[in-house]
Amino acid sequence: SGQARAINYMNIRGEYWWLRLHAQGIDWAQCHADEPVPRQEGTCADIRSLPAPSGARLVVYVPGDRARMHRVSLPHRNRRKFLDALPYALEDQLLHDPASYHLLPLHTDKHALDVPVIVIEHEYLSSLLEQCSQSGWQPVMLVPDYMGIAPPATGTWFIEASTTPLLLRMPGQQGAVLHGEPGPLTIGTLLLALEQSAVAPHILRVRVATPQQYKMISAW
């Protein structure tokens, strides 16, 4: 559970249960911030099957498709005015009315030209929190799965290719889901991310699952 251990960079304290939600079910681990490896770990079919006791604190990694990142160029020194303007700034980028989404701007330098914003549907978020509440669990953090990877050094992009879909992590508060099967040609969503990036990476690091995958990706 490398991602379970990587959560420590987010300053979680004490004991917590780490969950990663994905299409095949849930990966989970019972962790303590002061211990290098999980106390126990496993998989379950759905969140109701999680063996955590009532009162457990949860760090939940949600699929990146459910928690997408957008960037907006708005003055953000006045937080109230920024939050009021945020739905209008994102309106053209969203499939549904902005009122259908929970919009979470991430902390950024006050001199930054744009601000990363996590967008998650209210319906999905409410359903997830209700399931946790019914079991007495306390979600202390919801994290897009790509943001659960520790940020790489400046000038480096990191791709987690051992999962489906692939996860892209960039320096700072940046990340994305990469759709498509890794092969000898660079996948389209990665090329799109490179084209949209203000600063191209000098190094691309990729974690692969198999020697065959390594051979294909080496041709990028």
Backbone torsions as a table, in degrees:
resi	resn	phi	psi	omega
1	SER	NA	66.5	-179.9
2	GLY	-58.9	-38.2	-180.0
3	GLN	-69.2	-31.9	177.4
4	ALA	-62.8	-40.0	178.8
5	ARG	-73.5	-31.9	-178.0
6	ALA	-67.1	-17.9	-178.1
7	ILE	-64.3	-18.5	-176.7
8	ASN	-61.1	-26.1	179.9
9	TYR	-67.9	-12.9	178.2
10	MET	-90.7	8.4	174.0
11	ASN	66.0	35.4	170.7
12	ILE	-71.9	136.8	-179.1
13	ARG	-111.8	149.7	173.6
14	GLY	70.3	-156.9	-177.8
15	GLU	-86.3	143.4	176.5
16	TYR	-154.8	161.9	174.8
17	TRP	-108.0	124.6	179.8
18	TRP	-95.1	129.4	179.8
19	LEU	-127.6	137.6	170.2
20	ARG	-122.3	114.2	179.6
21	LEU	-87.3	134.4	177.6
22	HIS	-151.9	177.2	-172.1
23	ALA	-62.5	-29.4	-176.9
24	GLN	-88.7	-6.4	-179.2
25	GLY	141.9	-136.6	-176.9
26	ILE	-136.9	131.3	166.7
27	ASP	-95.8	137.0	-178.6
28	TRP	-138.5	157.6	175.8
29	ALA	-151.7	138.0	173.0
30	GLN	-91.9	119.1	-170.3
31	CYS	-126.6	162.3	169.6
32	HIS	-133.2	134.7	-173.9
33	ALA	-59.2	-26.0	-177.1
34	ASP	-92.4	2.1	-177.8
35	GLU	-115.2	135.8	-172.3
36	PRO	-73.6	-20.3	-179.0
37	VAL	-129.8	153.5	178.8
38	PRO	-61.9	150.5	176.6
39	ARG	-72.2	-36.0	173.2
40	GLN	-158.2	159.7	-179.7
41	GLU	-154.5	161.7	-179.4
42	GLY	-178.4	-164.6	178.3
43	THR	-133.7	156.6	174.4
44	CYS	-149.2	163.3	-173.6
45	ALA	-73.0	-36.7	-178.3
46	ASP	-154.3	174.2	-173.1
47	ILE	-67.1	-27.9	178.7
48	ARG	-66.9	-20.6	-179.4
49	SER	-90.2	0.4	-179.6
50	LEU	-63.4	130.6	-176.6
51	PRO	-83.1	21.0	-179.1
52	ALA	-75.2	143.3	179.0
53	PRO	-76.5	162.2	175.6
54	SER	-58.7	138.7	-178.6
55	GLY	91.8	-6.4	-179.2
56	ALA	-63.5	141.1	174.8
57	ARG	-88.8	134.1	-175.9
58	LEU	-115.2	136.9	166.0
59	VAL	-111.1	112.6	-169.5
60	VAL	-110.0	119.9	172.8
61	TYR	-90.6	116.8	179.6
62	VAL	-99.4	152.4	179.6
63	PRO	-56.6	137.5	-179.3
64	GLY	-57.7	-28.4	176.7
65	ASP	-65.8	-24.0	180.0
66	ARG	-90.5	-16.2	-178.5
67	ALA	-136.2	80.1	-174.8
68	ARG	-84.6	153.0	178.3
69	MET	-105.3	130.3	172.9
70	HIS	-121.5	162.6	176.8
71	ARG	-125.1	137.4	-180.0
72	VAL	-126.4	145.1	176.7
73	SER	-104.9	95.4	-178.8
74	LEU	-141.0	146.0	170.9
75	PRO	-60.1	131.7	-173.4
76	HIS	-129.7	18.1	176.9
77	ARG	-73.0	-35.1	175.2
78	ASN	-94.0	102.0	-171.2
79	ARG	-62.3	-39.4	-177.3
80	ARG	-64.8	-44.9	178.8
81	LYS	-65.8	-36.2	178.2
82	PHE	-62.7	-47.4	-178.8
83	LEU	-64.8	-36.4	178.2
84	ASP	-65.0	-36.9	-176.5
85	ALA	-84.6	-16.9	-172.8
86	LEU	-57.2	-48.0	-179.5
87	PRO	-58.8	-36.4	-179.1
88	TYR	-71.8	-34.7	179.4
89	ALA	-68.9	-28.8	-177.6
90	LEU	-96.1	-8.5	-170.6
91	GLU	-51.6	-43.1	-177.0
92	ASP	-76.7	-11.4	-178.6
93	GLN	-96.7	-9.5	-172.9
94	LEU	-105.4	147.7	-178.9
95	LEU	-71.9	-38.0	-178.1
96	HIS	-114.7	179.7	177.6
97	ASP	-59.0	138.6	-179.8
98	PRO	-54.3	-26.9	179.5
99	ALA	-65.8	-14.3	-179.8
100	SER	-81.9	-4.3	-172.5
101	TYR	-123.3	152.8	167.2
102	HIS	-93.2	125.0	-176.3
103	LEU	-109.6	119.5	-175.6
104	LEU	-121.5	99.0	175.2
105	PRO	-70.9	138.0	-179.7
106	LEU	-91.8	152.7	179.5
107	HIS	-62.9	136.0	178.5
108	THR	-148.0	165.4	178.4
109	ASP	-61.9	138.3	-175.7
110	LYS	-64.3	-17.1	179.5
111	HIS	-94.7	-0.2	-179.4
112	ALA	-63.8	145.7	-178.2
113	LEU	-77.1	-27.5	178.0
114	ASP	-139.7	167.7	-174.6
115	VAL	-124.8	130.0	174.3
116	PRO	-75.8	137.7	-178.3
117	VAL	-130.7	124.8	174.3
118	ILE	-84.9	131.4	-177.7
119	VAL	-118.8	121.7	-179.0
120	ILE	-136.8	137.5	-176.9
121	GLU	-66.5	135.1	179.0
122	HIS	-55.9	-42.0	-176.3
123	GLU	-61.7	-44.5	179.7
124	TYR	-65.9	-45.4	-178.5
125	LEU	-63.7	-43.6	-179.2
126	SER	-63.8	-41.2	179.4
127	SER	-63.7	-43.0	-179.6
128	LEU	-64.8	-45.3	-179.2
129	LEU	-66.8	-34.6	179.1
130	GLU	-66.8	-40.9	177.9
131	GLN	-63.0	-38.5	177.9
132	CYS	-67.5	-41.2	-178.5
133	SER	-63.0	-38.9	-179.1
134	GLN	-61.9	-28.1	179.4
135	SER	-98.1	3.5	178.3
136	GLY	77.3	18.5	-179.1
137	TRP	-88.8	154.8	-178.3
138	GLN	-118.6	97.7	175.1
139	PRO	-68.1	117.2	180.0
140	VAL	-98.3	-15.3	179.5
141	MET	-159.7	132.2	170.2
142	LEU	-112.0	125.9	-172.0
143	VAL	-127.5	126.5	169.2
144	PRO	-56.9	138.0	-172.2
145	ASP	-56.5	-34.6	-180.0
146	TYR	-69.2	-25.8	179.2
147	MET	-84.1	-8.5	176.0
148	GLY	-76.3	-10.4	176.1
149	ILE	-84.5	133.0	179.0
150	ALA	-58.1	137.2	-177.2
151	PRO	-64.6	136.7	178.4
152	PRO	-75.5	172.4	179.3
153	ALA	-67.9	158.4	176.9
154	THR	-54.5	134.5	179.8
155	GLY	88.7	0.2	-178.3
156	THR	-122.2	137.9	169.3
157	TRP	-112.0	143.4	-180.0
158	PHE	-120.1	132.4	177.6
159	ILE	-117.6	125.7	172.8
160	GLU	-91.3	100.4	-175.9
161	ALA	-97.9	3.4	178.9
162	SER	-86.9	-0.1	178.3
163	THR	-116.4	164.5	174.6
164	THR	-127.6	121.9	-3.5
165	PRO	-72.3	172.3	178.3
166	LEU	-69.9	151.2	179.7
167	LEU	-116.1	133.1	179.4
168	LEU	-110.2	127.0	175.9
169	ARG	-121.3	129.7	-179.9
170	MET	-116.3	167.8	179.6
171	PRO	-60.4	153.1	178.0
172	GLY	70.2	-146.8	-177.5
173	GLN	-94.1	62.8	-178.1
174	GLN	-139.7	139.3	177.5
175	GLY	-173.5	170.9	-177.8
176	ALA	-167.6	166.1	171.0
177	VAL	-96.3	138.2	177.7
178	LEU	-112.5	113.2	179.3
179	HIS	-89.1	150.3	-179.3
180	GLY	115.5	154.2	-179.9
181	GLU	-86.4	131.2	177.2
182	PRO	-64.8	134.2	-179.4
183	GLY	-151.5	-165.0	-177.9
184	PRO	-67.6	-19.3	177.4
185	LEU	-104.8	141.3	179.0
186	THR	-60.0	131.3	-176.8
187	ILE	-69.1	148.3	-171.8
188	GLY	-59.0	-38.8	-177.2
189	THR	-68.2	-28.3	175.2
190	LEU	-71.6	-42.1	177.1
191	LEU	-60.9	-40.1	178.6
192	LEU	-63.5	-42.4	178.4
193	ALA	-62.9	-38.3	177.9
194	LEU	-65.6	-40.8	-179.6
195	GLU	-66.2	-34.9	-176.3
196	GLN	-85.2	-13.0	-176.8
197	SER	-75.9	136.4	177.8
198	ALA	-70.8	-29.5	-179.4
199	VAL	-130.3	115.1	-179.6
200	ALA	-74.2	146.7	-179.7
201	PRO	-75.2	151.5	172.7
202	HIS	-87.8	-26.8	-176.8
203	ILE	-130.7	136.1	173.6
204	LEU	-118.0	112.3	178.8
205	ARG	-102.9	135.9	-177.2
206	VAL	-131.1	128.3	173.1
207	ARG	-97.7	121.8	-175.4
208	VAL	-108.0	166.2	-177.3
209	ALA	-99.8	-27.8	-174.0
210	THR	-141.2	158.8	174.8
211	PRO	-59.5	-34.5	179.3
212	GLN	-65.0	-41.0	177.8
213	GLN	-64.7	-40.1	177.4
214	TYR	-59.7	-43.2	-178.8
215	LYS	-62.9	-41.7	-180.0
216	MET	-67.2	-45.3	-174.5
217	ILE	-72.9	-24.9	178.6
218	SER	-61.9	-18.2	-178.8
219	ALA	-84.4	-4.8	-178.8
220	TRP	-63.3	NA	NA
